[in-house]
């Protein structure tokens, strides 16, 4: 069969806007928090204590993800994960997602189906529904996600409450996504564990509300890199933070990958973003809940140090710079 | 002075992500509904009755707006307006906005400043704050907005409650934006009134909660065109709708513009989108609140007719089709 004889794959242009929305949302089960799901002018979601937590993230093809490095399903999972992690980092339980999808007319419907599978996969992991959204035409594939969250009576945990004497702890992985990115950057596809960590991070959503209930004084989602994000906490709280490397877990898998690539695994742990771990400060060692690992202390002063010294490596990611 | 001697304008790449976010948000007054504004992992907004209304719209340069037809400020105002109208159409009072902004590195900071002025202008008209968002790099300018709303104890007014015997009424303008688009399409810039209506629609936000309190049985934001959007109501409610042209207000300004262009002003009123009027059904003539204009009736059956007949004109806008 010559290529020109093959039937052209169905595109979003063939399907049309309304059919596409139906395809993304129909037949899906909405959790109880979704009072009114997709299909009307707006959705209605539970906000049990009279407040709603909300966060928006925008992911752009070629900037935040590459479809030659990740499948559409992985991109969908990641798009949801990065956003729900922000909601969890306030101490809230995710309650709903709105998806803005901009894509070329020529986008195959099959690609949207895979992306949708990924969106719903990660939404199910956090037990939330896709409650609304918009699909529009655009030359570039752009996924904009808004996550809503319910504090259920807890006070929001901001970046601004860390106090000297607090301990710093993390929940979730550090450095894995950076190792995966390094592997992909060299043209490799394995080891799968680190590559998957880059393609589809799995933030520890329940650890956010858990930390809030344990009395966390500040919390942040580690998206730019541990040191960069602790830097945001230090600045907002008007304190200094010291990370003690002897407390840092560097998984054997990261050590193995780093030797193969001639990289420093500790640099991945300290500066690699995109794992979407949660970092928080607690009033003392006894307040650190199960599953959280203490990695440092809050001190008077400003900035973030590693073992008392300024860290020389690259420490985070900023757009356009 | 030769062009190459001019100092290059400052761009978002010069400014960097964090400075850009500060620039968009700093020094702005947040209303009381904003419990926690921009700068943390997520925002916190009042949802007074334990529910939140949420809607997302994505606007793409070259598809939803053109920067040779509108100023960045007008684009900002429109981006907010189209989204808040969706929230109002549920019967909710707008409570907060999240802005996802994707733009090229070369975007002049001055352009972002103008866009921001427009976003805040329309937000102020609705008395809401820009509570959060994201700015990212993208070849195409894309503005993704999520609007939140507070039902304040009212039941959400969906598209699904219209009953035979109800009357159909609208609040806000119809056909003005379509007239403006027609004018711009011919290369004219005036009359200003219709061109402005296209560039920056001004939806009647308070009319949404007003209709909900008056017992509206269904409501929708007129974004695709009156007949197309009433078609969504008819389909969702399982009814037919008849629009009576003798009840339709066709403003003298539209008649003047249409004669100049050789167009049918009634077609703009019936099928022109983007004015973001609200259309609702009420249980009877006495229930129609002040400021709403009765334009038709709900009947048994299906579909939308005009004076009892199928309307032959183009009736709405669908992406990719």
Interface residues (C-beta under 8 A of the other chain):
Chain A: X12 X13 X15 X16 X17 X18 X20 X35 X36 X39 X40 X41 X42 X43 X44 X45 X46 X47 X48 X49 X50 X51 X52 X53 X54 X55 X56 X57 X58 X59 X60 X63 X64 X86 X87 X89 X90 X92 X96 X98 X99 X100 X101 X102 X105 X131 X132 X133 X134 X135 X136 X137 X138 X139 X140 X142 X144 X146 X147 X148 X149 X151 X156 X158 X159 X160 X219 X220 X221 X236 X318 X319 X320 X321
Chain B: X12 X13 X15 X16 X17 X18 X20 X35 X36 X39 X40 X41 X42 X43 X44 X45 X46 X47 X48 X49 X50 X51 X52 X53 X54 X55 X56 X57 X58 X59 X60 X63 X64 X85 X86 X87 X89 X90 X92 X96 X98 X99 X100 X101 X102 X105 X131 X132 X133 X134 X135 X136 X137 X138 X139 X140 X142 X144 X146 X147 X148 X149 X151 X156 X158 X159 X160 X219 X220 X221 X236 X318 X319 X320 X321
